[in-house]
Amino acid sequence: MTEANGWLHRLRHRFSGNLHDIEAAELRADTLVSGATPVDQCCTGERVVISGTVRSVTLPPRDQMPAYEAEIYDGSGFLRVVWLGRRRIGGVTPGRMISLTGRVTENEGRPTMFNPRYQLRPGVEG
């Protein structure tokens, strides 16, 4: 397959495929290229680098302890990230690519990282 045919094949697949599957494949490829650990391969207690997209952010009510929580998707699974003592983190918004470094724990049956170091990244294409 020539480079031009490969490009056309990817373009055709992009427009005809399931958007969720396409996004997951792009994120998994980005994880491999960046050297990050896929979420579905993380072990509790392990210090890892995760790379993915911020899917959502939540804040607890004002009368509770400040915390900024985000859900990160890397194409293989979801990671819950919690920054304790924060009500806002500039740039950590839905749709943003991010790399996180920290220790994975399990909290409420979900892989979770508390107070990780983070780096905002350009999108997969950019």
The first five atom37 places (N, CA, C, CB, O) and aatype in JSON, in Angstrom:
{
  "aatype": [12, 16, 6, 0, 2, 7, 17, 10, 8, 1, 10, 1, 8, 1, 13, 15, 7, 2, 10, 8, 3, 9, 6, 0, 0, 6, 10, 1, 0, 3, 16, 10, 19, 15, 7, 0, 16, 14, 19, 3, 5, 4, 4, 16, 7, 6, 1, 19, 19, 9, 15, 7, 16, 19, 1, 15, 19, 16, 10, 14, 14, 1, 3, 5, 12, 14, 0, 18, 6, 0, 6, 9, 18, 3, 7, 15, 7, 13, 10, 1, 19, 19, 17, 10, 7, 1, 1, 1, 9, 7, 7, 19, 16, 14, 7, 1, 12, 9, 15, 10, 16, 7, 1, 19, 16, 6, 2, 6, 7, 1, 14, 16, 12, 13, 2, 14, 1, 18, 5, 10, 1, 14, 7, 19, 6, 7],
  "atom_mask": [
    [1, 1, 1, 1, 1],
    [1, 1, 1, 1, 1],
    [1, 1, 1, 1, 1],
    [1, 1, 1, 1, 1],
    [1, 1, 1, 1, 1],
    [1, 1, 1, 0, 1],
    [1, 1, 1, 1, 1],
    [1, 1, 1, 1, 1],
    [1, 1, 1, 1, 1],
    [1, 1, 1, 1, 1],
    [1, 1, 1, 1, 1],
    [1, 1, 1, 1, 1],
    [1, 1, 1, 1, 1],
    [1, 1, 1, 1, 1],
    [1, 1, 1, 1, 1],
    [1, 1, 1, 1, 1],
    [1, 1, 1, 0, 1],
    [1, 1, 1, 1, 1],
    [1, 1, 1, 1, 1],
    [1, 1, 1, 1, 1],
    [1, 1, 1, 1, 1],
    [1, 1, 1, 1, 1],
    [1, 1, 1, 1, 1],
    [1, 1, 1, 1, 1],
    [1, 1, 1, 1, 1],
    [1, 1, 1, 1, 1],
    [1, 1, 1, 1, 1],
    [1, 1, 1, 1, 1],
    [1, 1, 1, 1, 1],
    [1, 1, 1, 1, 1],
    [1, 1, 1, 1, 1],
    [1, 1, 1, 1, 1],
    [1, 1, 1, 1, 1],
    [1, 1, 1, 1, 1],
    [1, 1, 1, 0, 1],
    [1, 1, 1, 1, 1],
    [1, 1, 1, 1, 1],
    [1, 1, 1, 1, 1],
    [1, 1, 1, 1, 1],
    [1, 1, 1, 1, 1],
    [1, 1, 1, 1, 1],
    [1, 1, 1, 1, 1],
    [1, 1, 1, 1, 1],
    [1, 1, 1, 1, 1],
    [1, 1, 1, 0, 1],
    [1, 1, 1, 1, 1],
    [1, 1, 1, 1, 1],
    [1, 1, 1, 1, 1],
    [1, 1, 1, 1, 1],
    [1, 1, 1, 1, 1],
    [1, 1, 1, 1, 1],
    [1, 1, 1, 0, 1],
    [1, 1, 1, 1, 1],
    [1, 1, 1, 1, 1],
    [1, 1, 1, 1, 1],
    [1, 1, 1, 1, 1],
    [1, 1, 1, 1, 1],
    [1, 1, 1, 1, 1],
    [1, 1, 1, 1, 1],
    [1, 1, 1, 1, 1],
    [1, 1, 1, 1, 1],
    [1, 1, 1, 1, 1],
    [1, 1, 1, 1, 1],
    [1, 1, 1, 1, 1],
    [1, 1, 1, 1, 1],
    [1, 1, 1, 1, 1],
    [1, 1, 1, 1, 1],
    [1, 1, 1, 1, 1],
    [1, 1, 1, 1, 1],
    [1, 1, 1, 1, 1],
    [1, 1, 1, 1, 1],
    [1, 1, 1, 1, 1],
    [1, 1, 1, 1, 1],
    [1, 1, 1, 1, 1],
    [1, 1, 1, 0, 1],
    [1, 1, 1, 1, 1],
    [1, 1, 1, 0, 1],
    [1, 1, 1, 1, 1],
    [1, 1, 1, 1, 1],
    [1, 1, 1, 1, 1],
    [1, 1, 1, 1, 1],
    [1, 1, 1, 1, 1],
    [1, 1, 1, 1, 1],
    [1, 1, 1, 1, 1],
    [1, 1, 1, 0, 1],
    [1, 1, 1, 1, 1],
    [1, 1, 1, 1, 1],
    [1, 1, 1, 1, 1],
    [1, 1, 1, 1, 1],
    [1, 1, 1, 0, 1],
    [1, 1, 1, 0, 1],
    [1, 1, 1, 1, 1],
    [1, 1, 1, 1, 1],
    [1, 1, 1, 1, 1],
    [1, 1, 1, 0, 1],
    [1, 1, 1, 1, 1],
    [1, 1, 1, 1, 1],
    [1, 1, 1, 1, 1],
    [1, 1, 1, 1, 1],
    [1, 1, 1, 1, 1],
    [1, 1, 1, 1, 1],
    [1, 1, 1, 0, 1],
    [1, 1, 1, 1, 1],
    [1, 1, 1, 1, 1],
    [1, 1, 1, 1, 1],
    [1, 1, 1, 1, 1],
    [1, 1, 1, 1, 1],
    [1, 1, 1, 1, 1],
    [1, 1, 1, 0, 1],
    [1, 1, 1, 1, 1],
    [1, 1, 1, 1, 1],
    [1, 1, 1, 1, 1],
    [1, 1, 1, 1, 1],
    [1, 1, 1, 1, 1],
    [1, 1, 1, 1, 1],
    [1, 1, 1, 1, 1],
    [1, 1, 1, 1, 1],
    [1, 1, 1, 1, 1],
    [1, 1, 1, 1, 1],
    [1, 1, 1, 1, 1],
    [1, 1, 1, 1, 1],
    [1, 1, 1, 1, 1],
    [1, 1, 1, 0, 1],
    [1, 1, 1, 1, 1],
    [1, 1, 1, 1, 1],
    [1, 1, 1, 0, 1]
  ],
  "atom_positions": [
    [[0.85, -1.18, 0.0], [0.0, 0.0, 0.0], [0.9, 1.24, 0.0], [-0.97, 0.0, 1.23], [1.79, 1.35, 0.84]],
    [[0.67, 2.14, -0.91], [1.48, 3.35, -0.99], [1.07, 4.31, 0.12], [1.33, 4.03, -2.37], [0.02, 4.16, 0.74]],
    [[1.92, 5.3, 0.34], [1.62, 6.3, 1.38], [0.3, 7.01, 1.09], [2.76, 7.32, 1.49], [-0.49, 7.26, 2.0]],
    [[0.06, 7.36, -0.17], [-1.19, 8.05, -0.55], [-2.39, 7.15, -0.28], [-1.16, 8.46, -2.04], [-3.39, 7.62, 0.25]],
    [[-2.31, 5.86, -0.64], [-3.4, 4.94, -0.38], [-3.64, 4.76, 1.12], [-3.11, 3.58, -1.04], [-4.78, 4.69, 1.57]],
    [[-2.56, 4.7, 1.89], [-2.69, 4.59, 3.34], [-3.4, 5.79, 3.93], [0.0, 0.0, 0.0], [-4.25, 5.66, 4.82]],
    [[-3.05, 6.96, 3.43], [-3.71, 8.19, 3.9], [-5.19, 8.16, 3.56], [-3.04, 9.44, 3.29], [-6.02, 8.5, 4.4]],
    [[-5.52, 7.76, 2.33], [-6.92, 7.68, 1.92], [-7.69, 6.64, 2.74], [-7.03, 7.35, 0.43], [-8.84, 6.86, 3.1]],
    [[-7.04, 5.51, 3.02], [-7.69, 4.48, 3.82], [-8.01, 5.01, 5.22], [-6.78, 3.23, 3.91], [-9.12, 4.8, 5.73]],
    [[-7.05, 5.7, 5.84], [-7.29, 6.26, 7.18], [-8.4, 7.31, 7.14], [-6.0, 6.88, 7.75], [-9.23, 7.37, 8.04]],
    [[-8.4, 8.15, 6.1], [-9.43, 9.17, 5.97], [-10.81, 8.54, 5.79], [-9.11, 10.1, 4.78], [-11.78, 8.97, 6.42]],
    [[-10.9, 7.53, 4.95], [-12.17, 6.83, 4.73], [-12.63, 6.18, 6.04], [-12.03, 5.76, 3.62], [-13.81, 6.26, 6.39]],
    [[-11.71, 5.55, 6.75], [-12.05, 4.91, 8.02], [-12.53, 5.94, 9.04], [-10.84, 4.14, 8.58], [-13.47, 5.7, 9.81]],
    [[-11.88, 7.09, 9.04], [-12.24, 8.14, 9.98], [-13.68, 8.61, 9.77], [-11.28, 9.32, 9.85], [-14.4, 8.87, 10.74]],
    [[-14.11, 8.72, 8.51], [-15.45, 9.2, 8.23], [-16.51, 8.1, 8.3], [-15.49, 9.84, 6.88], [-17.69, 8.4, 8.47]],
    [[-16.11, 6.86, 8.16], [-17.1, 5.78, 8.15], [-17.12, 4.99, 9.45], [-16.83, 4.85, 6.99], [-18.07, 4.25, 9.7]],
    [[-16.1, 5.13, 10.27], [-16.01, 4.34, 11.5], [-16.75, 4.96, 12.66], [0.0, 0.0, 0.0], [-17.19, 6.1, 12.59]],
    [[-16.87, 4.19, 13.72], [-17.46, 4.64, 14.96], [-16.51, 5.67, 15.6], [-17.73, 3.45, 15.91], [-15.33, 5.36, 15.81]],
    [[-17.0, 6.85, 15.9], [-16.14, 7.92, 16.44], [-15.46, 7.52, 17.74], [-16.95, 9.18, 16.67], [-14.3, 7.86, 17.97]],
    [[-16.17, 6.79, 18.6], [-15.58, 6.36, 19.87], [-14.39, 5.43, 19.61], [-16.64, 5.65, 20.75], [-13.34, 5.57, 20.24]],
    [[-14.56, 4.47, 18.68], [-13.48, 3.54, 18.36], [-12.29, 4.25, 17.75], [-13.97, 2.46, 17.41], [-11.14, 3.91, 18.05]],
    [[-12.54, 5.22, 16.91], [-11.47, 5.98, 16.28], [-10.7, 6.77, 17.33], [-12.03, 6.93, 15.2], [-9.47, 6.77, 17.33]],
    [[-11.42, 7.46, 18.22], [-10.76, 8.23, 19.28], [-9.94, 7.32, 20.17], [-11.8, 9.0, 20.12], [-8.81, 7.65, 20.53]],
    [[-10.49, 6.16, 20.54], [-9.77, 5.22, 21.4], [-8.48, 4.75, 20.73], [-10.66, 4.01, 21.75], [-7.44, 4.67, 21.38]],
    [[-8.54, 4.45, 19.44], [-7.35, 4.0, 18.71], [-6.3, 5.1, 18.66], [-7.73, 3.56, 17.28], [-5.11, 4.83, 18.85]],
    [[-6.71, 6.34, 18.42], [-5.76, 7.45, 18.38], [-5.12, 7.67, 19.75], [-6.46, 8.74, 17.92], [-3.91, 7.93, 19.83]],
    [[-5.91, 7.57, 20.82], [-5.36, 7.76, 22.16], [-4.42, 6.63, 22.54], [-6.5, 7.86, 23.18], [-3.38, 6.88, 23.16]],
    [[-4.75, 5.39, 22.18], [-3.85, 4.26, 22.46], [-2.53, 4.45, 21.7], [-4.51, 2.91, 22.06], [-1.47, 4.17, 22.25]],
    [[-2.6, 4.91, 20.47], [-1.38, 5.16, 19.69], [-0.55, 6.25, 20.34], [-1.73, 5.55, 18.23], [0.68, 6.14, 20.41]],
    [[-1.19, 7.3, 20.81], [-0.48, 8.39, 21.49], [0.18, 7.88, 22.76], [-1.45, 9.54, 21.81], [1.3, 8.29, 23.09]],
    [[-0.49, 7.0, 23.49], [0.08, 6.42, 24.71], [1.36, 5.67, 24.38], [-0.94, 5.49, 25.4], [2.37, 5.81, 25.08]],
    [[1.34, 4.87, 23.33], [2.53, 4.11, 22.93], [3.67, 5.03, 22.53], [2.2, 3.17, 21.78], [4.81, 4.82, 22.95]],
    [[3.37, 6.04, 21.72], [4.4, 6.97, 21.25], [5.01, 7.76, 22.41], [3.8, 7.94, 20.21], [6.22, 7.98, 22.43]],
    [[4.18, 8.17, 23.36], [4.67, 8.99, 24.47], [5.39, 8.18, 25.54], [3.52, 9.73, 25.11], [6.05, 8.74, 26.41]],
    [[5.28, 6.85, 25.48], [5.93, 6.01, 26.5], [5.14, 5.9, 27.78], [0.0, 0.0, 0.0], [5.65, 5.37, 28.78]],
    [[3.91, 6.38, 27.79], [3.06, 6.3, 28.98], [2.55, 4.87, 29.17], [1.87, 7.29, 28.87], [2.62, 4.05, 28.25]],
    [[2.04, 4.58, 30.35], [1.47, 3.29, 30.67], [-0.03, 3.34, 30.39], [1.75, 2.9, 32.15], [-0.7, 4.27, 30.86]],
    [[-0.59, 2.37, 29.65], [-2.04, 2.35, 29.46], [-2.75, 2.14, 30.8], [-2.43, 1.24, 28.46], [-2.28, 1.37, 31.64]],
    [[-3.88, 2.81, 31.0], [-4.62, 2.72, 32.25], [-4.97, 1.27, 32.57], [-5.9, 3.56, 32.19], [-4.89, 0.86, 33.73]],
    [[-5.37, 0.49, 31.57], [-5.77, -0.89, 31.84], [-4.6, -1.8, 32.2], [-6.48, -1.45, 30.64], [-4.81, -2.97, 32.53]],
    [[-3.37, -1.29, 32.16], [-2.2, -2.08, 32.55], [-1.56, -1.58, 33.85], [-1.18, -2.05, 31.45], [-0.52, -2.1, 34.26]],
    [[-2.16, -0.59, 34.49], [-1.62, -0.06, 35.74], [-1.93, -0.99, 36.9], [-2.19, 1.34, 36.02], [-3.0, -1.6, 36.96]],
    [[-0.99, -1.1, 37.81], [-1.17, -1.89, 39.03], [-1.25, -0.95, 40.23], [-0.02, -2.92, 39.21], [-0.56, 0.07, 40.28]],
    [[-2.09, -1.31, 41.18], [-2.23, -0.51, 42.39], [-0.87, -0.36, 43.07], [-3.26, -1.15, 43.36], [-0.15, -1.34, 43.25]],
    [[-0.53, 0.87, 43.45], [0.72, 1.16, 44.13], [1.86, 1.5, 43.19], [0.0, 0.0, 0.0], [2.93, 1.91, 43.64]],
    [[1.66, 1.33, 41.9], [2.69, 1.58, 40.91], [2.76, 3.06, 40.57], [2.43, 0.75, 39.64], [1.73, 3.72, 40.43]],
    [[3.97, 3.59, 40.44], [4.17, 4.97, 40.0], [4.28, 4.95, 38.49], [5.44, 5.63, 40.66], [5.14, 4.25, 37.94]],
    [[3.42, 5.7, 37.8], [3.35, 5.64, 36.34], [3.16, 7.02, 35.74], [2.21, 4.72, 35.91], [2.88, 8.0, 36.43]],
    [[3.32, 7.06, 34.43], [2.95, 8.23, 33.62], [1.75, 7.8, 32.79], [4.16, 8.74, 32.71], [1.79, 6.77, 32.12]],
    [[0.7, 8.59, 32.84], [-0.52, 8.34, 32.07], [-0.7, 9.52, 31.12], [-1.78, 8.16, 33.01], [-0.47, 10.67, 31.5]],
    [[-1.11, 9.24, 29.9], [-1.37, 10.29, 28.94], [-2.76, 10.06, 28.36], [-0.29, 10.32, 27.81], [-3.07, 8.95, 27.93]],
    [[-3.59, 11.09, 28.35], [-4.94, 10.93, 27.82], [-5.67, 12.25, 27.71], [0.0, 0.0, 0.0], [-5.08, 13.33, 27.77]],
    [[-6.98, 12.15, 27.54], [-7.85, 13.3, 27.39], [-8.69, 13.48, 28.64], [-8.75, 13.15, 26.15], [-9.21, 12.51, 29.19]],
    [[-8.83, 14.73, 29.09], [-9.72, 15.03, 30.2], [-11.15, 14.88, 29.68], [-9.46, 16.48, 30.79], [-11.56, 15.61, 28.78]],
    [[-11.9, 13.95, 30.24], [-13.28, 13.71, 29.79], [-14.28, 14.57, 30.56], [-13.64, 12.24, 29.94], [-15.25, 15.07, 30.0]],
    [[-14.02, 14.73, 31.87], [-14.94, 15.52, 32.69], [-14.21, 16.02, 33.92], [-16.19, 14.69, 33.09], [-13.19, 15.46, 34.32]],
    [[-14.74, 17.08, 34.51], [-14.24, 17.57, 35.79], [-15.44, 17.77, 36.72], [-13.43, 18.91, 35.62], [-16.53, 18.12, 36.27]],
    [[-15.22, 17.56, 38.0], [-16.28, 17.77, 38.99], [-15.69, 18.46, 40.21], [-16.94, 16.42, 39.4], [-14.51, 18.33, 40.53]],
    [[-16.55, 19.19, 40.87], [-16.19, 19.89, 42.1], [-17.18, 19.5, 43.19], [-16.17, 21.44, 41.9], [-18.38, 19.38, 42.92]],
    [[-16.7, 19.29, 44.42], [-17.65, 19.02, 45.5], [-18.36, 20.32, 45.89], [-16.93, 18.41, 46.73], [-17.89, 21.4, 45.56]],
    [[-19.49, 20.21, 46.59], [-20.18, 21.41, 47.06], [-19.27, 22.27, 47.92], [-21.44, 21.03, 47.85], [-18.32, 21.77, 48.53]],
    [[-19.55, 23.55, 47.98], [-18.72, 24.52, 48.72], [-18.52, 24.15, 50.19], [-19.33, 25.88, 48.64], [-17.48, 24.48, 50.76]],
    [[-19.5, 23.48, 50.8], [-19.38, 23.17, 52.22], [-18.5, 21.94, 52.49], [-20.76, 22.95, 52.81], [-18.28, 21.59, 53.65]],
    [[-18.0, 21.29, 51.45], [-17.1, 20.14, 51.62], [-15.66, 20.56, 51.38], [-17.5, 18.99, 50.66], [-15.4, 21.66, 50.88]],
    [[-14.73, 19.67, 51.73], [-13.32, 19.94, 51.53], [-13.04, 20.23, 50.05], [-12.46, 18.74, 52.02], [-13.56, 19.53, 49.18]],
    [[-12.23, 21.26, 49.75], [-11.93, 21.56, 48.36], [-11.2, 20.39, 47.68], [-11.07, 22.83, 48.28], [-10.28, 19.81, 48.24]],
    [[-11.64, 20.07, 46.49], [-10.99, 19.04, 45.67], [-11.41, 19.27, 44.23], [-11.38, 17.58, 46.15], [-12.54, 19.64, 43.94]],
    [[-10.47, 19.04, 43.34], [-10.74, 19.16, 41.91], [-10.56, 17.77, 41.33], [-9.79, 20.22, 41.19], [-9.48, 17.19, 41.43]],
    [[-11.6, 17.22, 40.74], [-11.58, 15.85, 40.26], [-11.77, 15.83, 38.74], [-12.66, 15.01, 40.95], [-12.62, 16.54, 38.2]],
    [[-10.97, 15.02, 38.07], [-11.08, 14.87, 36.62], [-11.09, 13.39, 36.27], [-9.91, 15.6, 35.9], [-10.53, 12.55, 36.97]],
    [[-11.74, 13.1, 35.15], [-11.72, 11.75, 34.62], [-10.9, 11.79, 33.33], [-13.18, 11.2, 34.36], [-11.2, 12.57, 32.43]],
    [[-9.87, 10.94, 33.26], [-8.96, 10.91, 32.13], [-9.21, 9.62, 31.36], [-7.47, 11.0, 32.6], [-9.34, 8.55, 31.94]],
    [[-9.27, 9.73, 30.02], [-9.45, 8.57, 29.16], [-8.25, 8.46, 28.23], [-10.78, 8.67, 28.35], [-7.87, 9.42, 27.57]],
    [[-7.65, 7.26, 28.18], [-6.47, 7.07, 27.34], [-6.69, 6.07, 26.21], [-5.31, 6.61, 28.18], [-5.73, 5.65, 25.56]],
    [[-7.93, 5.68, 25.97], [-8.23, 4.71, 24.92], [-8.31, 3.29, 25.44], [0.0, 0.0, 0.0], [-8.92, 2.43, 24.8]],
    [[-7.7, 3.03, 26.6], [-7.75, 1.69, 27.18], [-8.64, 1.65, 28.42], [-6.35, 1.22, 27.53], [-9.13, 0.59, 28.8]],
    [[-8.85, 2.8, 29.03], [-9.65, 2.85, 30.25], [-9.69, 4.26, 30.83], [0.0, 0.0, 0.0], [-9.1, 5.2, 30.3]],
    [[-10.4, 4.36, 31.95], [-10.58, 5.64, 32.62], [-9.79, 5.68, 33.92], [-12.08, 5.9, 32.89], [-9.7, 4.68, 34.64]],
    [[-9.23, 6.84, 34.21], [-8.5, 7.07, 35.45], [-9.12, 8.28, 36.13], [-6.98, 7.29, 35.19], [-9.28, 9.33, 35.53]],
    [[-9.46, 8.11, 37.39], [-9.96, 9.24, 38.17], [-8.76, 9.94, 38.8], [-10.98, 8.77, 39.27], [-7.89, 9.29, 39.38]],
    [[-8.72, 11.26, 38.68], [-7.63, 12.06, 39.23], [-8.22, 13.07, 40.19], [-6.8, 12.76, 38.1], [-9.19, 13.76, 39.86]],
    [[-7.64, 13.16, 41.39], [-8.16, 14.06, 42.41], [-7.01, 14.93, 42.93], [-8.83, 13.27, 43.58], [-6.0, 14.42, 43.41]],
    [[-7.19, 16.24, 42.82], [-6.26, 17.18, 43.44], [-6.94, 17.71, 44.69], [-5.87, 18.35, 42.45], [-7.9, 18.48, 44.6]],
    [[-6.46, 17.3, 45.85], [-7.05, 17.73, 47.12], [-6.62, 19.16, 47.44], [-6.64, 16.78, 48.26], [-5.49, 19.56, 47.15]],
    [[-7.52, 19.91, 48.05], [-7.22, 21.29, 48.44], [-7.32, 22.3, 47.31], [0.0, 0.0, 0.0], [-6.93, 23.45, 47.48]],
    [[-7.84, 21.88, 46.17], [-7.94, 22.78, 45.01], [-9.4, 22.88, 44.57], [-7.06, 22.29, 43.84], [-10.13, 21.89, 44.62]],
    [[-9.81, 24.04, 44.16], [-11.15, 24.24, 43.58], [-11.08, 24.46, 42.08], [-11.85, 25.42, 44.25], [-12.09, 24.38, 41.38]],
    [[-9.87, 24.74, 41.58], [-9.7, 24.99, 40.15], [-8.25, 24.75, 39.78], [-10.14, 26.44, 39.77], [-7.34, 25.02, 40.57]],
    [[-8.04, 24.23, 38.56], [-6.69, 24.08, 38.03], [-6.74, 24.58, 36.59], [-6.17, 22.58, 38.11], [-7.4, 23.98, 35.74]],
    [[-6.05, 25.66, 36.33], [-6.06, 26.28, 35.01], [-5.63, 25.32, 33.91], [0.0, 0.0, 0.0], [-4.61, 24.65, 34.03]],
    [[-6.42, 25.25, 32.86], [-6.09, 24.42, 31.71], [-6.59, 23.0, 31.78], [0.0, 0.0, 0.0], [-6.71, 22.34, 30.75]],
    [[-6.9, 22.5, 32.97], [-7.41, 21.14, 33.1], [-8.93, 21.21, 32.91], [-7.04, 20.49, 34.51], [-9.7, 21.35, 33.86]],
    [[-9.31, 21.11, 31.65], [-10.71, 21.24, 31.25], [-11.07, 20.1, 30.29], [-10.97, 22.62, 30.59], [-10.18, 19.53, 29.66]],
    [[-12.34, 19.77, 30.17], [-12.75, 18.69, 29.27], [-12.24, 18.92, 27.84], [-14.28, 18.55, 29.26], [-12.3, 20.03, 27.3]],
    [[-11.73, 17.83, 27.25], [-11.21, 17.88, 25.9], [-9.71, 18.11, 25.82], [0.0, 0.0, 0.0], [-9.11, 17.92, 24.76]],
    [[-9.1, 18.51, 26.92], [-7.67, 18.83, 26.93], [-6.83, 17.57, 27.07], [-7.35, 19.8, 28.07], [-7.16, 16.69, 27.86]],
    [[-5.75, 17.48, 26.31], [-4.79, 16.39, 26.45], [-3.89, 16.71, 27.64], [-3.94, 16.18, 25.15], [-3.53, 17.86, 27.87]],
    [[-3.54, 15.66, 28.4], [-2.76, 15.86, 29.61], [-1.9, 14.63, 29.87], [-3.68, 16.14, 30.81], [-2.28, 13.51, 29.55]],
    [[-0.74, 14.85, 30.46], [0.11, 13.76, 30.96], [0.18, 13.9, 32.47], [1.55, 13.79, 30.31], [0.33, 15.01, 32.99]],
    [[0.07, 12.79, 33.16], [0.06, 12.78, 34.62], [1.13, 11.83, 35.13], [-1.33, 12.36, 35.16], [1.36, 10.77, 34.55]],
    [[1.78, 12.2, 36.21], [2.76, 11.33, 36.85], [2.38, 11.19, 38.3], [4.21, 11.89, 36.69], [2.24, 12.19, 39.02]],
    [[2.22, 9.95, 38.75], [1.86, 9.72, 40.14], [1.66, 8.24, 40.41], [0.0, 0.0, 0.0], [1.91, 7.39, 39.56]],
    [[1.21, 7.96, 41.63], [0.98, 6.58, 42.06], [-0.49, 6.24, 41.91], [1.44, 6.39, 43.53], [-1.36, 6.98, 42.35]],
    [[-0.75, 5.1, 41.29], [-2.13, 4.65, 41.08], [-2.61, 3.92, 42.32], [-2.23, 3.74, 39.83], [-1.93, 3.04, 42.85]],
    [[-3.8, 4.3, 42.78], [-4.46, 3.6, 43.88], [-5.81, 3.13, 43.37], [-4.61, 4.52, 45.15], [-6.22, 3.46, 42.26]],
    [[-6.49, 2.38, 44.18], [-7.86, 2.01, 43.85], [-8.75, 2.64, 44.9], [-8.05, 0.45, 43.79], [-8.57, 2.43, 46.09]],
    [[-9.72, 3.42, 44.45], [-10.63, 4.13, 45.35], [-12.04, 3.93, 44.82], [-10.27, 5.65, 45.46], [-12.33, 4.26, 43.67]],
    [[-12.9, 3.39, 45.65], [-14.28, 3.08, 45.25], [-14.31, 2.18, 44.02], [-15.06, 4.38, 44.97], [-15.18, 2.32, 43.16]],
    [[-13.34, 1.25, 43.93], [-13.29, 0.29, 42.84], [-12.78, 0.84, 41.52], [0.0, 0.0, 0.0], [-12.87, 0.16, 40.5]],
    [[-12.26, 2.05, 41.52], [-11.77, 2.69, 40.29], [-10.3, 3.05, 40.43], [-12.6, 3.95, 39.95], [-9.86, 3.44, 41.51]],
    [[-9.52, 2.91, 39.34], [-8.13, 3.39, 39.42], [-8.13, 4.9, 39.62], [-7.33, 3.0, 38.14], [-8.83, 5.64, 38.92]],
    [[-7.35, 5.34, 40.59], [-7.36, 6.75, 41.0], [-5.94, 7.21, 41.26], [-8.25, 6.97, 42.26], [-5.09, 6.43, 41.71]],
    [[-5.69, 8.47, 40.96], [-4.4, 9.09, 41.25], [-4.68, 10.37, 42.03], [-3.59, 9.39, 39.93], [-5.47, 11.2, 41.59]],
    [[-4.04, 10.51, 43.19], [-4.23, 11.71, 44.01], [-3.04, 12.65, 43.84], [-4.4, 11.33, 45.51], [-1.88, 12.22, 43.88]],
    [[-3.33, 13.93, 43.65], [-2.34, 15.0, 43.57], [-1.16, 14.69, 42.65], [-1.82, 15.3, 44.95], [-0.01, 14.83, 43.06]],
    [[-1.43, 14.28, 41.41], [-0.32, 13.96, 40.5], [0.33, 15.23, 39.95], [-0.81, 13.09, 39.35], [-0.25, 16.31, 39.96]],
    [[1.56, 15.06, 39.48], [2.18, 16.11, 38.67], [1.5, 16.02, 37.31], [3.77, 15.93, 38.55], [1.13, 14.93, 36.88]],
    [[1.33, 17.14, 36.65], [0.66, 17.11, 35.35], [1.32, 18.06, 34.38], [-0.83, 17.46, 35.51], [1.97, 19.03, 34.76]],
    [[1.14, 17.73, 33.12], [1.62, 18.59, 32.04], [0.53, 18.65, 30.98], [2.98, 18.07, 31.44], [0.09, 17.61, 30.49]],
    [[0.1, 19.86, 30.63], [-0.89, 20.03, 29.56], [-0.21, 19.78, 28.23], [-1.53, 21.46, 29.6], [0.93, 20.18, 28.03]],
    [[-0.9, 19.12, 27.33], [-0.33, 18.75, 26.04], [-1.21, 19.23, 24.9], [-0.13, 17.23, 25.95], [-2.4, 19.47, 25.08]],
    [[-0.62, 19.38, 23.71], [-1.45, 19.66, 22.54], [-2.22, 18.4, 22.19], [-0.59, 20.13, 21.33], [-1.89, 17.32, 22.69]],
    [[-3.25, 18.5, 21.35], [-4.06, 17.37, 20.95], [-3.25, 16.32, 20.2], [0.0, 0.0, 0.0], [-2.11, 16.57, 19.81]],
    [[-3.86, 15.16, 19.99], [-3.2, 14.05, 19.3], [-2.74, 14.48, 17.92], [-4.14, 12.84, 19.19], [-1.64, 14.1, 17.49]],
    [[-3.55, 15.25, 17.22], [-3.2, 15.68, 15.87], [-2.2, 16.83, 15.86], [-4.44, 16.08, 15.12], [-1.49, 17.04, 14.88]],
    [[-2.16, 17.61, 17.0], [-1.4, 18.84, 16.97], [-0.09, 18.8, 17.6], [0.0, 0.0, 0.0], [0.62, 19.81, 17.61]]
  ]
}
